[in-house]
């Protein structure tokens, strides 16, 4: 099961971090600063760590994504309906990840609430289309292949 978890993490993590990088650039900010900000969640001083802080931010991002992927795979293993309708459940899981990140993780660490409406729309798009749906599609494909008789 490690290969599909790695694949889902790579796909969703890359799509999500690319979206974050593009948005960061559109706001006229440096991508390395955004990555250091990600690292500053678990490592508050990472904003001062230069390139090392940026690399740690990338590692932090993909670690969080791997946790999200593993959680979905565990749920899909226990509840076959999740893998039978991957688009529907990917949308729902995207909403769940949005709520977890924006109602729990980010406010606890950064005291950033409430977000602006444009930020909500952008984040919902990213969590649903770039995170939830790809994770659900990879999980559905994995379980479909695993259950196929040989």
VOLUM-88336 format. One record per residue (C-alpha): residue in three letters; x, y, z. Coordinates in nm, 3 decimals. Layout:
<zagus>
ZAGU zagu       x       y       z
ZAGU  ALA       X       Y       Z
...
</zagus>
This chain:
<zagus>
ZAGU zagu       x       y       z
ZAGU  UNK   0.000   0.000   0.000
ZAGU  UNK   0.300   0.233   0.028
ZAGU  UNK   0.332   0.293  -0.347
ZAGU  UNK  -0.020   0.437  -0.395
ZAGU  UNK   0.018   0.645  -0.078
ZAGU  UNK   0.344   0.785  -0.215
ZAGU  UNK   0.180   0.850  -0.554
ZAGU  UNK  -0.124   1.024  -0.402
ZAGU  UNK   0.101   1.230  -0.175
ZAGU  UNK   0.322   1.330  -0.469
ZAGU  UNK   0.028   1.425  -0.692
ZAGU  UNK  -0.184   1.612  -0.436
ZAGU  UNK   0.118   1.762  -0.261
ZAGU  UNK   0.270   1.889  -0.585
ZAGU  UNK  -0.058   2.032  -0.716
ZAGU  UNK  -0.125   2.205  -0.385
ZAGU  UNK   0.223   2.352  -0.341
ZAGU  UNK   0.228   2.469  -0.704
ZAGU  UNK  -0.103   2.649  -0.647
ZAGU  UNK   0.038   2.806  -0.330
ZAGU  UNK   0.353   2.913  -0.516
ZAGU  UNK   0.153   3.067  -0.802
ZAGU  UNK  -0.074   3.254  -0.560
ZAGU  UNK   0.228   3.372  -0.363
ZAGU  UNK   0.389   3.507  -0.680
ZAGU  UNK   0.062   3.673  -0.787
ZAGU  UNK   0.059   3.856  -0.453
ZAGU  UNK   0.413   3.973  -0.526
ZAGU  UNK   0.574   3.772  -0.251
ZAGU  UNK   0.868   3.532  -0.270
ZAGU  UNK   0.795   3.159  -0.277
ZAGU  UNK   1.078   3.087  -0.033
ZAGU  UNK   0.903   3.312   0.220
ZAGU  UNK   0.580   3.115   0.182
ZAGU  UNK   0.769   2.789   0.231
ZAGU  UNK   0.942   2.922   0.542
ZAGU  UNK   0.601   3.025   0.672
ZAGU  UNK   0.480   2.666   0.624
ZAGU  UNK   0.781   2.542   0.820
ZAGU  UNK   0.712   2.794   1.095
ZAGU  UNK   0.400   2.599   1.192
ZAGU  UNK   0.594   2.326   1.372
ZAGU  UNK   0.921   2.524   1.382
ZAGU  UNK   0.841   2.885   1.483
ZAGU  UNK   1.191   3.018   1.406
ZAGU  UNK   1.200   2.870   1.055
ZAGU  UNK   1.113   3.207   0.902
ZAGU  UNK   1.469   3.312   0.985
ZAGU  UNK   1.640   3.001   0.847
ZAGU  UNK   1.686   3.103   0.483
ZAGU  UNK   1.700   2.824   0.226
ZAGU  UNK   1.700   2.563   0.502
ZAGU  UNK   1.371   2.701   0.630
ZAGU  UNK   1.225   2.688   0.279
ZAGU  UNK   1.332   2.325   0.233
ZAGU  UNK   1.189   2.242   0.574
ZAGU  UNK   0.864   2.409   0.465
ZAGU  UNK   0.850   2.185   0.161
ZAGU  UNK   0.913   1.880   0.380
ZAGU  UNK   0.647   1.997   0.627
ZAGU  UNK   0.396   2.044   0.345
ZAGU  UNK   0.453   1.695   0.204
ZAGU  UNK   0.445   1.542   0.553
ZAGU  UNK   0.105   1.698   0.620
ZAGU  UNK  -0.014   1.581   0.278
ZAGU  UNK   0.105   1.227   0.351
ZAGU  UNK  -0.095   1.231   0.675
ZAGU  UNK  -0.405   1.342   0.481
ZAGU  UNK  -0.347   1.068   0.224
ZAGU  UNK  -0.299   0.795   0.484
ZAGU  UNK  -0.616   0.905   0.665
ZAGU  UNK  -0.817   0.875   0.343
ZAGU  UNK  -0.667   0.538   0.254
ZAGU  UNK  -0.751   0.402   0.599
ZAGU  UNK  -1.107   0.531   0.566
ZAGU  UNK  -1.138   0.391   0.211
ZAGU  UNK  -1.018   0.053   0.334
ZAGU  UNK  -1.286   0.044   0.602
ZAGU  UNK  -1.568   0.207   0.402
ZAGU  UNK  -1.587   0.076   0.042
ZAGU  UNK  -1.832   0.352  -0.056
ZAGU  UNK  -1.544   0.600  -0.046
ZAGU  UNK  -1.365   0.422  -0.326
ZAGU  UNK  -1.683   0.346  -0.524
ZAGU  UNK  -1.756   0.718  -0.581
ZAGU  UNK  -1.414   0.887  -0.577
ZAGU  UNK  -1.525   1.224  -0.717
ZAGU  UNK  -1.807   1.263  -0.466
ZAGU  UNK  -1.593   1.150  -0.173
ZAGU  UNK  -1.295   1.347  -0.299
ZAGU  UNK  -1.505   1.664  -0.287
ZAGU  UNK  -1.623   1.577   0.063
ZAGU  UNK  -1.269   1.493   0.175
ZAGU  UNK  -1.146   1.819   0.027
ZAGU  UNK  -1.402   2.001   0.242
ZAGU  UNK  -1.292   1.801   0.546
ZAGU  UNK  -0.926   1.889   0.488
ZAGU  UNK  -1.019   2.255   0.436
ZAGU  UNK  -1.213   2.262   0.762
ZAGU  UNK  -0.938   2.080   0.954
ZAGU  UNK  -0.668   2.313   0.829
ZAGU  UNK  -0.864   2.638   0.855
ZAGU  UNK  -1.067   2.579   1.169
ZAGU  UNK  -0.808   2.387   1.372
ZAGU  UNK  -0.448   2.380   1.246
ZAGU  UNK  -0.396   2.735   1.116
ZAGU  UNK  -0.588   2.921   1.391
ZAGU  UNK  -0.413   2.726   1.666
ZAGU  UNK  -0.069   2.813   1.533
ZAGU  UNK  -0.112   3.149   1.361
ZAGU  UNK  -0.425   3.297   1.522
ZAGU  UNK  -0.545   3.384   1.171
ZAGU  UNK  -0.923   3.406   1.160
ZAGU  UNK  -1.150   3.489   0.987
ZAGU  UNK  -1.017   3.453   0.632
ZAGU  UNK  -1.130   3.684   0.352
ZAGU  UNK  -1.399   3.553   0.113
ZAGU  UNK  -1.156   3.535  -0.181
ZAGU  UNK  -0.918   3.333   0.035
ZAGU  UNK  -1.198   3.096   0.133
ZAGU  UNK  -1.292   3.037  -0.233
ZAGU  UNK  -0.931   2.984  -0.336
ZAGU  UNK  -0.860   2.748  -0.048
ZAGU  UNK  -1.178   2.550  -0.110
ZAGU  UNK  -1.081   2.507  -0.475
ZAGU  UNK  -0.733   2.390  -0.380
ZAGU  UNK  -0.851   2.150  -0.109
ZAGU  UNK  -1.129   2.001  -0.322
ZAGU  UNK  -0.983   1.994  -0.675
ZAGU  UNK  -0.611   1.967  -0.605
ZAGU  UNK  -0.612   1.760  -0.285
ZAGU  UNK  -0.936   1.570  -0.213
ZAGU  UNK  -1.025   1.450  -0.561
ZAGU  UNK  -0.674   1.333  -0.661
ZAGU  UNK  -0.633   1.145  -0.333
ZAGU  UNK  -0.972   0.975  -0.376
ZAGU  UNK  -0.899   0.885  -0.739
ZAGU  UNK  -0.564   0.725  -0.654
ZAGU  UNK  -0.722   0.535  -0.365
ZAGU  UNK  -1.008   0.412  -0.586
ZAGU  UNK  -0.765   0.296  -0.851
ZAGU  UNK  -0.549   0.119  -0.592
ZAGU  UNK  -0.839  -0.066  -0.433
ZAGU  UNK  -0.991  -0.153  -0.772
ZAGU  UNK  -0.659  -0.306  -0.882
ZAGU  UNK  -0.600  -0.481  -0.552
ZAGU  UNK  -0.939  -0.647  -0.557
ZAGU  UNK  -0.915  -0.764  -0.920
ZAGU  UNK  -0.873  -1.143  -0.944
ZAGU  UNK  -0.553  -1.263  -1.112
</zagus>
